Amino acid sequence: MTGTTVNPFGGDYTPDPLAQFLSRVVPWVPGGYVNIHYDFPGKRGVPGRAYAALDEYGTLKGLIDWLNAKGSNLYFCIAQVADFEGLNPKNGERKARRKGAIARWARSFVLDLDVKRGAYPSQKAALTAVLPWLDKMGLKAGFITSSGNGIHVYIVLDQPVGPEVWRPVASQLAAAAEAAKLHADFKVTRNAVSLVRLPYGKNWKDPQAPKDCRVLSVGPDMTLAALQAAVAAYPITSGVSTPVEAKPGLVLDPAVFPRRPPIIHGPDFNRVSAEREKNRVVTSVDLLCAACPVVRDSEGRGGDTDIEPLWFELAKLCHYVQDGRDYFHRLSDQDPRYDRAATDQKFDTAQGLGWPQCATIAAASPAASAICKSCAFNGQGQSPINYAVRGLLGTTGAAMPMQAALPAPVAQPLNGHVNGASAFAPVLQAGNPIFLNNLSAIGHNLVNGFIVNGAGQQVFKTPVSNIDCVWETDRSGRSVLRVNVTIPDGTQTNDNKIVTFLAGEIASPGGATSVRNQGLTFEPKQHAAVVTTVDDYTTYVRRQLAAGKETRLGWVTSNGTITGFCYGGFTFDTNGKHFSFVPSPEHALTPRGNLADWRTAANFWVGRGCVEMEVMMATAFASPLLAITSSSGVIVFARSNTGHGKTASLKTSASVWGSMQQVPTSVTVTWIDTEIALKNNLPVYWDELVPSPKQGSARFGEAVLRITSGTERGRNDRNNNHGTIRISRTMLIAASNHSLTEIASTKDTGAQAARVMEIEMSDALKRLAVPESVTAQVQMALENNCGQAGLVYAEYLGKNHANVAAAVTATMQWFESKLGIDSAERYWMNASAVLLVGATISKKLGLIDFDILSMRKFLLEQLRRQRAAVKDMAVDPDDPDVQLARIKNFMNTNRNWVVTDTLVKPGGATPCALIPSNDLHYQQMRGGFALRYAVNDKRVLISEDKLKLWTSQQEINYRQLRKTLIKHKYCTQPHKPRSLTSGTRLHSAPEAVLIFDLTMQPNTALIVEDDGV
């Protein structure tokens, strides 16, 4: 049963389904209140809040989001009531009246169908009963929802009616359903002020297994006359007034209260949008950039030269994307006028002003107008948000070339049903296609979904849609087979669930009971037949494995051409999934657990402002892609002090492919050599990497060259014969508190350092102060459910390797066009390209929701920093005089942006000659100077932001420059920000500065000769 709904987004996209539901099912008539009720875990009572109009929808949605996070059950009253209980003294919100609530208006009728013992065995059975009855009666379901357990059918009127009209019709509807012997709670149907579960949250009756409450189907409204005619033949319950003909006093005038829901179109939509939009994010930065070339252009320049009208339109757009405030700063911070406080103020001013239309954006500046003319959406009269929420990524020229090259995931049908929760879950869980397509291989058949053995006996009472086997390591370290059986899930319509058990345990009474409790039932007398069937299947699997082609982990090639990808005992290619035998299987790479729990844990660190952590986590997906580039190997290295997320990043990355045992701390370079040869294309990890004193920098530098060359160390066997040297192409992901670039390099060459991408971790995670107990829980969830993401990713790579290779090539070309990469820098470029492509694929697969735009910007800056760091190796970066000479060069370059003592006296002489008078206003607008020359105090104060910008342009390693100067006490770095214009008649915001004392002998080189100052 389907229905159409007009919406302002265009196309088939339905905005904010909760608003759609509430705007139709309950009446929003002036003078009354709609109640939302809830409970708290472990507490008695069902309090609630009362809302007077959809203008308050933003507050209502905020409450529901908060309650869902608290694990509360959510309810609503289907009628509008006359008053409320009072105001909450803590927050001023209206408290909903439950006892003594008087219905004032109603707009819908509900049938609460029971799914429980003695009623319907499943939601599917309930729908099978009610849908034909609705058709027979001529009734239209405006909404059909799942309450987690049961089914709710809402019949929605096209306009509100009073209780004297509503009650008799509700009584007749209940009588009609009773006559049809539908299993329903008819007290709910007859009671206008009854509470019904809100279909946007979870049913927490079982706290260990909460169930989703959701809309299953949307249909049209009915007129009151049509509904009265449909139930006219059925009696009215005693005590309920006789139905009356609808009159103007009982039914609202449609001229005043239009029939269509006010929240989804027309003037009423515009009236409430400002409040609603404050609390809603409708799209992502990636989709907005893909939909709007003006946004892409501005983002690429950091807003440089954007005029104010366009800047304001961009501010409005940013209110509808994730982390919009931060993104607006990224659209502004490269303009010379950039000021953080002013940017925040502009963002706040634009809040609630509605979606900027394409025509408005084109009119904001000549540059925007020219760009809009080439846009595929030009002239369609919509907003970039319209196109972003419709997900038209890749149809207009994507923000990144890889996105057009990568195919979108396609949901895989499972037993005639596409699992909407995760398009890729069936790919993982419906593993072995041979079994269901050819049961005769083990002497069995599939009849109407039921397994029948060779003797003609039905083995299970439950239908089976698929069976899969995966390897698992038991407590003693042995490899065992876990069987996953896919069966229908009776708690959610058309959904499936997995029954899982070890191959041998079903033979025991306890194992058989466990299988039955999971829903895969069989008669006790059939136990022997069940055990035989499982043995036949697992024997068949083992036989197939033994006969499978021997291959290495990672890419599978034929005559030098990639044909598939091997992982988890399978080879994935364009023809499907096949058994593979990998010699010397690594128990640490055995998948276990389930994907959903891993996904929740893996995304714990995402979206917290720790882009460095996200980059390190993305190495799991990037490592196999390195083989597509010209690099044989790269070291991606995280450096920081304690508590900055290095180890957490490495363990999250490792859990993609297997156990966190892959992240050792006390190993040697020789051990790493062997590990790389075993892993082939999968990532290799080394935490707390510190070369031993015996190795020294030179020897360790040689190890870096060998590791990144992709060849194993040559050695002889016990008979003194040359052993085979295995070739691998992968990433070594490592972490330490020391700089690997410096350890692996000498003063006269950057050859080793050029093969290391060294990432300095920020203190963002440390500032979040995540408790150690929480970190431990996250890591436990990753360990218990490891390798499942690797199965999904491996299947995608194997089936789409040609498209993936095209995406990597396109992204490498993009980096090269941005930075002009030379041959010595190809390792960094290749690493950056595969990190970005790997993260993008992961996001498309629903594995980890990486912030792709922030990652792209970070990697560009990382390449610039790496270039500066290696360039510094041509000189001695630890020489403070070398660094001081650079400071003097910076001062000479910025002579026009200096504050001096001559400006300290208010109303004093004309401005200093170093500041052209016609630039004073411009300086105030841009909010800061490069430095302050305090002649009287004999100091120079230098803006760190301006110095960072200058050093990046000069390809100088700013971190090393600052470290050296502070270490040798040439300058100090105050803890509190300083304003360079403090005490003058100019104004600039406080900022981080470096202070040089001009009384120190080395710093006298910074004293400017008297040229009028």
N, C-alpha and C positions, 0 to 999 in steps of 0.2 A: 504494500500500500504506500503510495507516494503522494506528495503534494508539492505545489509550487509556492514559493514565497517571494514577494517583491523585496529587493534589498538595494541599498545605495551603492554596493560594491560593484555591481554589474556581474554578468556571467552567472555561474552556479555557486559562487562562494556565499556562504551564509554567515554574516557577522555575528559574533557573540551569541552562541546558541542559547545561553541562559536568558539573555534579554528577549530573544525571540519567544522562548517558552513562556516567561512570566507576562509578557505584554499581551499574550492571547488567552492564557488559561485563567488568569484572575482579572477582575475589573479594576480599572484605575479611574474612579469617579471622584471628583472633588468633594471633600467633606468626610471621607471615610479612610480606612487604613487597611493595608495588606500586611499580614503577619508572616515573618520568617522565624521558625522555632528551631531549637537545636538542643543537644545534650552534651555534657562533658564526660569523658571517660572516667568511670569510677565515682561519679557524682549523681545524686538523685535529682529529679525535676527536669522539666523541659522549658526553660526560659525562652524568651524571644524578643524581637524588636518589631516595631510597627513603622511602616513607610506610607507616606501620604500620596506620593506621586512618583512617576518614573524620572522626574527631575533628580530624585535622590538615588538613582540607580548606581551611581559611582560609589556611594557609601555602602549600599546594599552588597554590591559585588565585592568590595573590600572586606566586608564582614564574612562573606561566604568563603573567600579565599583563605582568610585567617582561620576559620573554623575547620576547613578541610585540612589545613596544616596541623591542626590540633587533634585530628582523628575523631571529629564529632559526627554524629548522625544529624542530617539536615531534613527539616520538614517545612511545609507551608500550609496555610489555611486556604482552601479553594474559594472561599467567599471573601468579599471585602466586609470588614466589621465596622461598627458605628463609632467606637472610641478606643482609647488605649489606657493602660494601667496607670501611667504616670511617667515622670522623667527619671532617668538614672542619674543620681547626684554626682557620679564620678565622671561621666562623659556627656551628659545632657541628652543622650539618645532616648527615644520613646520606648518604654517597656510594653511589649505586646500583652493584651488581655487575652487570657485563655479561659479561665472560669468566668461564666456569665457573658461570654462574647455574644454579641447580637449581629446576625447577618444583615447586611444592608443592601448589597448587590451581589450577584453571582453571574458567571459567564460560562461555566463548564460543568459537566457531570463526569463522574469517574467510576469505573468498574475496577475493583481491586481483586485480581485473580490470584488465588493461592497456589503456590508450588510447595507442597509439603506432603507428609504422609496422610493419606485419606483424601487428598485433593488431586492436583496434577503432579505427575512425577518429574516434569521438567518444564522449562519455559516454552520449549518447542511444542509440547503437548498442549499447554494452555493456549498458545496461538492457534494451533490446529483446531481447537474447539471454538474459539471466539471469532476468528476471522470469517468463516462461512456464516455464522450467526449474524454478524454485522451486515453482511451482504444481503442475507435473506430479509432482514428487518428494514433495509434501506437506510442504515445508519452509517455516517462517515466519521471515522476516527481522526480527530485533529492531531492528536499525538498518541503514540504507543511507547511506553517507557518501561525500562527494567528497574525494579526496586532492589536489585541485587539478588533476591530470591524470587519474588513474584513478578507479575505483569500488571501494569496500570494502563487502562484504555480511557482516554479523555475524549469526550464529545464536546466540541467547543462551539458556542453560539457566535453569530457574527456581531452581536452587541449585547451589553449587559441587560439583565432582567432583575426585577425585585424578587424578594424571597417568596411572596405569595404566588408568583408565577413559577418559581424554580421548584418549590417543594412538591407539588403534585406531579410535575413531570418527572422529577427524580424518583418518586414513589412508583410511578408506572414503569420507568426504565428498570428499576430493581425487580419489579414483578415479572417483567418480560424475561429478564435474565434468569430468574428463579424457575420460571416455567420451562426454559430451555435446559435446566439442570446444569447451569454453569457454576463452577465452584468459585465463589467470590464472597467477600465480606460486604454484605449488603447494608450493614449499619453505616459504613463509610459512604456508600452511594446515596443514602437517604439523609445524611447529616451535612448541612451546608457549612458548618464550622468544624468539621472533622479535620485532622491533620493528615497530610499525605506526604510520603517521602519525596524530597526534591531530587530530580534526576540529574544532579550535577554534584557528585561527591562519591562517597562510598558507604556501603552498608556494613557497619561495624559490629553486628551481632556476634560474629565470631572474630575477636580481636586478632587472632593468629592468621586468619584468612579473610580479610575484608574483600567485599565484592563491589564492582563498579555499579553505580546507578547512572543510567544514561538513556538518551532518547534513541529508540529503535526505528521509529517511522514518523514522518510528518505528513499530514493530510489537510484537507480544506475545512473551513468552518461550515456550520449548518444554520439555517434560519430556524427561528422558534416554531414557525408554522409547520415546517417539514418534520421537525422532531416530535411535535405534538401529534401529528398525523401518524407517525411511525409507531407510537406507543399507545394510541387511542384505545385499542382493544383490551388493554390490560387494566386491572383494578387499581384503585388508589388505597393505600394503607389507611385503616381507620384512624381518625383524628387529624388527618391531613385535609386541608381545605380543598374544595372542588376547583379544578382548573378554571381560570377565567380567561376571557379573550384579551389579548394584548391591547392595551390602550396607551395613549400618550403619557398618562400619569405613571404607568408601570414600565414602559419601555422607553429608553432614552431616544431623544430626537437625533437621527443620524446626521442632521446638519450641524449639531453641536458636538456629538461624539461619533466620528466617522467609523465605518465598519472595519476598516483595515487597521492593523496594529499600529499605534502611533510611534512605536520605537523604531520601526524599520523603514519609514519613508515619510516624505512630506514635511510640512512645517513643524509638526510635533517632534520629528526626529531631530531637526536642526535646533529646536528649543532645548532639548536635553543633551545634545552632543557634547557641549563644552564640559559639563560635569562628568559625563561618562568617559570622555577621552582622557581625563586626568588620570584615570585608573586603568587604562587599557593600552597594551602594546599589541599592534596587529601584524607586524611583519619584522623581518630581520634586516640588518645592515646589508648583508649579502644580496638579498632579494631587491632591496631598494636600489642598490648600486646597479644591479643587473637591469632593472626596469627604467632607470632614469640616467641618460648620458650626462646631464648637467651635474648631477650629484657625483658621478664618477670623475668628471673633469675637475670639479672643485676639490674632491678628496685627493686626487693626484697632485694638486698644487698646494694642499694644506690651506686652501682659502686665499692664497696670495692674489691680490689685486681684485678680489670680489668686491663690488660696490655694495653699499648698505642695503638697498632694496632686495637684492638677491640674497644677501646674508640673512635678512629677516625671513625670507621664504624658506631658506634652508633650515633656519631655527624651527619653523613650524613643522617641517617634515620630520625633524629629529625627535619630535614628541611621539612618534608612532613606531619607533624602532627600539630594539633592545639596547639598553645602556645608551639612551639617546643623548644625555648630557655629555658623556665622555666623547661620543662621536661628533657632537657639535664642536667640541674643542679641537678635534682632529681636522674638522673642516675649517678651522680658523687659525691654528697656532703657527702657520708659516707666513702669515701676513705681517708686515712691519708694524701695523697698528695693534697687533694682538695684545690684549690685556685679559687676564683670567677672570677678574671680577666683572669686567664689562661684558665678557662673553656669557658668564652665568646670568647676568641681569637680562641680556637679550633673550636668552633661552627661556627664562621665567616669564618675560613679557609676552612671548609667543605662545605660551601655554593656553590651551582651550580655544584658540582662534580658528579651529577647523582645518580641514585638509587644503593645502594650497593646490590650486588647479594647474594643469600644465600651461594653460594660457597665461595665468598670472606669473608663473615662473619665467616664461618666455618674454613677458613684458618687463621683467625686473631689470634686465641688462641687455645691451646689444650682443654681448658674447653668448649669453644664454639663448637668445633668440636664434642666433646662427646655429647653435648646437641642436636646438629643438627641431629645426627644419629637416635635419637628417634622421630624426627619430622615427621608428616604425609606428609609434603611437600618435604622431603629430596629427592634429586636427580631429581627434576622436572625442575631445571635450571632457576628459576625465582627469584624475590626479595620478601622480606616480604611485601613490599608495594603492590605488585601485589595481594597477598592474602588478605591483609587488605582492599583494595578498593573493592574487590569482596564480602566483608562482610561475610567471612566464619566463623563467630563467633560461637563457640560451636562445630565445627566439628573436632577440633584438640586438644581439652582440653582447656577450657576457662580460662582466667586469674583469674576469680572468680568462685567458684562452682555454685553460684546462676544463672549465665548466661546460663549454660547448662540446668538448671532445668526449667527456665522460657520459655514458648512457645513464639515464635515470633508472633506479631500481624498479623492477617489475614484480608485483605481488604474485606469489606462486600459489596456484589452486591446490587445496588439500581436501580430498573427499567432496569436491564440488563447492568448497567454501574458501574464500580468501580471508585470511586472518587480518583484520584491520588493525590490530594492536601493533604488529610489526611485520612489514612486508617480507622480511627475511627469516622470521622464525620457522616457517614451514620448511625452508630450504635446509635449515640445520636439523630439524626434528624429524623430517620424513626421509631419513638417510638412504636406505638401501632399496633402489628401485627394482632390483632383480626379484626380491621376495614377493611383492604383490603382483608383479606382472607375470611371474612364472612360478607359481606355487608348486607346480608339478615337479620342479627341481628337487623338492624334498618330499614328494608324494602326497601333497595336499592340494586343496582347491579353495577358492573364495566364492561363496554362494550368498548373494544379496548382502554382502558386507561381512558375513560370518565365515570363520575358518572352519573347514570341514576336512578331517583327516582321511587317510587312505581307506579306513574302514567305514567311511560314510557318517562318522559321528561329528556333531557340532562340538568343537573343542571349548569355546568360550560362549557364555550367554550374552556377552557384550560384543557389538560390532567393532571391527578393527579397520582403521583406514590406512595404517602404515606401521612398519616395524623398522627399527634402526639399531645398530650395535656400535659401541665406542669402546676403545681400550681404556682401562683405568688401573691405577696402581693401588694394591691393598696395603695394609699396615706392615706386612712383611716384605714389601717391595716387589711382589710378584705382579705381573700383568694379568688382569682378568677382564672378561667381557661384561659390559653393562648393557642390558637390553632395554630399549625405550619403545613402548607400544603406544600409538596414538589412537585414542578413543573419543567419542563425542562427549562433550561436557554438558551435563544436564542443568547446570546452574546458569548458563548464559546461552541465549539463542544462537544456534549455528556455530558455536565455538567448539574447540577441541582441547583436550588436555593429554598430558603424557603420563603414563604409568611406567615407573622405572624400577628395575631390580637387577641384581647380579645374576648371571646365567645359572649358577649352581644353587642359589638360595631358594628358588621356587619349589625344589624337591622337599624341603623341610616343612613341617607344619607351620612354624612361625613365618617362613617366607611366603607360604601360600596365603596365610591370613593377611599379611602386609599387602600382597597384590590385590586381594579382594577388597580390602579397605580403601585402596586407591581407585576402585571402580571397575577393575577388570575382573568380572565375576565368572565363576564356573561351579558346576555341581561337585560336591565332594567325591561322588563316585567317578567323576571325570578327572580326578587329580593325576592319575597315572598317564592319561592321554595328554594332559597339559604338559607334564614333565617331558614326555616323549617328543611332543611338538617343539618345545623350546630346545631340547637336545639336538633334534634334527636341524633346527635352524642354526644354532651356534656352531655345530659341526660343519655345516655348509659354509658359514662365514669363515671359519678357520681354514677350511680347505681352499676357499677362494683367495684368502690372504697368502697362503703358502704358494699358490700358483701365480700370484700377482707378480708384476714386473718389478725387479729391484731398482730402486731409484734413490736419489738424495733428496733431502729436504729442500723445498723452495722450487725454483723454476725447473720445468721439465722441457728438454729440448730434443729436437730431431733434426739431424744434419745442420746444426747451428741455428735452427729456428725455434723459437719458443712455441710450445704446443699446449702447455698446461702448468699446473702448480700442485706440488705435493706437500701434504701436511695431514697429521692425524690418522695415518694409515690409509689415506685415500689420495688419488690423483684427480684433480678437477680440470676439465677442459670443456671445449664447446659441445662435446657429445654427452656431457653429464659427469657422473661421479663413479670412479672405479677403485677397486682395491689396489693398494700398492704395498710393497714390502720395503721397509727402510732398514738396512743393516745396523746393528748395534743401536736399537731404539733407546731414546733417552726418556726415562721415566718422568723427568722434569717437564717434558713436552706433551704429556698425556692430558687431553681435555677432560674436565670433570665439572660437575655442578650444572647450573643453568645460566642462560644468557641474560635473562631479565635481572637477576640479582647482581651479576657482574656489572651490567650497564649502570645500575644505580650507584654502585661503589665507585666505578671508574669516573663517573661524572661529578663526584663529590668535589674535586679540586677545580672543576671548570667554572668559568664565570665569576671568579673571585678576584680578578685583576692580576692574576699570576700568569702572564702570558709566557714567561720563561718556562714555567712548569708545563704548560700546554705544549710548548715546542718539544720539550724532552719526552713527554708522553707520546707525541706523534712519531717519535723515532721507530716505534714498533711497526707502524704502517709504512714508514718511509724506507726502512732497511731493505725489504725485498725489491723495491723499485730502483735501488742504486744500480742493479745489474743492467738496467736499460740505458744508463748514462755511460760516459767514457771513463768514469772513475772505477778503479778496482776495489777501493775501500776508503772509508772516511772515519775519523774519530770525532764523535760529537761529545763534547766535554762540558760538564757543569761545574762551575767553581763558585764557592761562597763560604761564609762561616756557617756555624751550626744553626739549624732551625729555618733554613731558607727553602726547603722543599726538594733538595737534591735526591735523597734516598726515596722519598715518597713518589717522585716522578719516575725513577728507575723501576721501582717495584710495580707501579701501575702499568708501565710500558711492558715489563716482562710478563705480566699476567695475561696479556693478549694472546701469547703463544703457549704459556704453560706456567709452571710453578715459579714463585718468587725465589726458589732455590737457585735460579739462574743468575741471581745478583750476589756474587761472592765478594768478600772484602779482602781475604788473605790468600792471594794467588800470585803466581809468577808470570812473567812474559811468556815463558815456554808453555804454561798451561793455557794461556789465552790463545797462543798459536794453534794448539790442538782443538780448542773449543770453536774457533772460527772455522776450521776445516770440517768439524762435525756439523755445525749449524748451516754451512753453505751460504744461503741467502737470508736466513733468519737472524735477528739481532743478537749480539753478544754483549754481556754486561760486566762491569768491573767498578764496584763502589770503593770509595776511599783509596783511590789510585795514588800510591806514593812509591816511586822507584827506590829500591834499596841502595844504601851507600856504595855497595860493590858495583852497581851498574853505572852510576854517574850519568851526567847529562849526555855525554857523547854516545855511550852505549845505548842508552834509552832512546836517543834520537834515531839510532840505527833500527831499533825495534819498531819505532813508529813507521819508518819507511817500509819495513818488511810487512807489518800488519796491514798497512794501507795498499800494499802491492797485490794483495789477494793470494799470495802463495804461502804454502806451509814451509816451515823450516826443514831443510833437507837433512836426512839422517840415514844411517845404515842400520840394517836389522842385526840380529844376534849372529848371523852367519857372515856379517860384514858385506852384505850386498846392499846396493842402493835401494832405499825404500821409495815407494811411489809418493810424489809430491802432489797433494790435492790443491786444486785452485778453487777459491771461493770469492764471492763479491758481496760484501755486507758492511754493516756499520758496527763499530765498537762504541758503545755508549758507556761513558765513564763519569766519575765525579770525584772531587777532592776539594780540600781547602787551599790548595796550592795552584799556581798557574801552570798548566801542562804546556802551553805555548812557550813559556820561558824555559821550562825544564827540557823540552825536546829540541831546543834551538841553540845555536851558537851565535856569537856576535856578527859573524860574517855571512850567514846564509839564513834564508827563511824557508828552505826546502822542506824541512820537517814541519815547521809551524804552518805552512800552507796546506797541510793535510789534516789539520786539526781545526774544527769549528768550536771555539771556546766561548761558552755563554756564561756571563756573569749573572747569577741569580739575584733577583731583587729581594727586598725585605718585605714584600707584600704579604707573604704567608706568615712571616713572623709577627707582623702587625695584627693579623687576624687572631692570633693567639688561640689556635684550635687545640683543645685539650688532647693530651696524649692518649687518653682512653678512647676518644673518638677516632683518632688516627689508627689505633689498634683495631677497632671494629671494622674500619674501612679495609684495612689490609687483610683482615681475616676473611671478609666477604670476597675480596679479590682472589685470595688463595684457594678458597673453597669452590670457586666457580671459574677457575682459570682455563684458558685454552678455547673456550667457547667462541669468543670473538675471533680467534684465529681461524676457526673452521669457516665462519661466515666470510671473513676477508679472503681466505684462500680460495673459496669457491668463486667469489667475485673476480679475483685476479685470473683464475684459470679460465673462466668463461669470457672475460672481456680484455684479455691481455693486449690485443691490438689497439683498442681504444685507450687503454691505460698508457701504453707506450707513446701514443700520439699526444696525450695530455702532458706527459713528462717532457717531451720534446718542445711542445708549445710553451710550457712554463719556463724551461731553460732559456728559450729565445726571448721571453718577456724580461727575465732578469738581465740578460745580456744587453737588451735595448735600453734598460734603465740605467745600468752602471758601466757599460763598456768593459766587460770582463776580459782580462787577458789570460793567456794560457796558464800562468802560474796560479791563477785564482779559480781555476775550473772546479777544484774540489769543493770550495765553499758554494759556488753557484749550483753545482750538481746536488749537493746536500740540501741546499735551500729549496730547490725545485721539487725534490722528492718528498721533503717534509711537507710542503704545501699541498702537493697532489695527494699524498697519503692521508693527510688530515681531512682533505675535502672528500675523499672516498669514504673515510670513516664516518663523516657527518652524514653523507648521503645514505649510508647503510644503517643509520640510527644507532651507531655504536658509541661514539663520544661526540658530544655537541661542541666541537672546537669553535673558537672565535676566529674564523678564517681571516677576516679583514685585519684584525689586530695582529695576527700572526704574520700576514703578508708585510705589513708595515714594519714589524719588529725585525723580520729577516732582511729587509732592505737596509735597515740601520745596522744590523749585525754585520752584513757584508762590508759596509763602510768602515765600521770599527775594526774588523779583522784586517782590512787593507791598511788602515792607519797603524795598527799594531805591528804588522810585518814590516812596513816601511820604516818604522822606528828602529828596527833591528840593524839598519845600515849605520846608525849612530849609536852612542851609548845612552839609552834612555834613563839610566840611573845617574847621569852626570847633571847636577843641579844647574851648572852654568849653561849647559846646552838648553835646558828647559827655560831658564831665565831669559835667554836671548829670544826665545819664542814669545815670551810675554812682552818684551820690548817691541817686537815686530807687531804683535796684536795692538799695542797702544798706538803705534804709528799709523796702523791701518784705520784705526777708529778715532782719529784726532777730531773729527767733526761731531762726535757724540760723547763729549766729556763735560762733566760738571766740575766747576772749580770754586775756590774760596771767594772769587769776586762776586758770586751770586748770593752769598750768605746774607749780606746786609739788605734788608727790605728797602725798596725805593732807592737803591744805590745807583752806581754808574751804569753805563750801557753794558750789555752782556759781554761776556768774554769773547775774544776774537775766535776762540776755538769752537764757538757755537754760533753759527750764522743766525742773525736775528730773525730772518724769515723762516727759520726752521724751528723756532721755539714752540709755536703752537703744535706743529707736527710731532715734536718730541713729547709734549704732554699727551697727545692723542695715542701715541704708540705705547706710552706708559713706562718708559724706562730708558736709561742711557747705558753705554758700554762700560764706563768707568767713572770714578770720581777722583780728581787730583786734589787732595787736601794738602795744600802747601803749608798752611799754618800748623797742622798736626803732623806734617812730614809723613804722610801715608798715601798709599794708592789703594782704592777699593775697586775691585773688578767684578763685574756681573758674571756669575758662573754660567748662566744661560747663554749670554752673548759669547763668552769664551768657548763654551762647548760647540756652538754653532760655527765659530771661526775655525776651531781645530778640526771639525769634521770636513770643512771645505778645504783645509790644507792637508787633509789625510794625516793628521797627528793624533796619536793615542791620548785622549784627554785624561783618562783615568791614570795612566802612567805619569803624565805631566804633573798632575795635582799631587799624586802620591810622592813623587820625587821631591818636589818643592817643599811640601809639608814635612817630609822625613828629615830634610836637611835644615829645617826651620827658616827657610827663605820667606815663608808666608804662613798665615794662620787661617783657619776656617771657623768663624764664629758659629755657635749652635743656633742662634736666633737670626732670622732674616733681617737685613738692613735695607733702608731706602737710600739710594744714592743721592736723592735730592733733599734729604732731611735738613730743615732749617733754611732752605732757599725759597724763592717765590715760584719754583716749579714743583710738580708733584709726580711721584712715581711710587708704585707699590713696593712693599718690602720684598726682598728676594735674597737668595743665597749668594754670598760674595766671598772672595778671597782678599785678605788684607796683607799688603806688603809694607813693612816698616822701612822708610827711606833713610833712617839713621844707621841701618846695617850696611857694612861695607859692600857686600855684593849687590845690594839693591840700589846703590847710588847710580848704577847704570840705567836705572829707570827715571832718573830726574830729568825733566824736560828743560831744555835751554830756554832762557827768558826771551820769548818772542811776543811779548805784549801781555802775558798773563799777570 
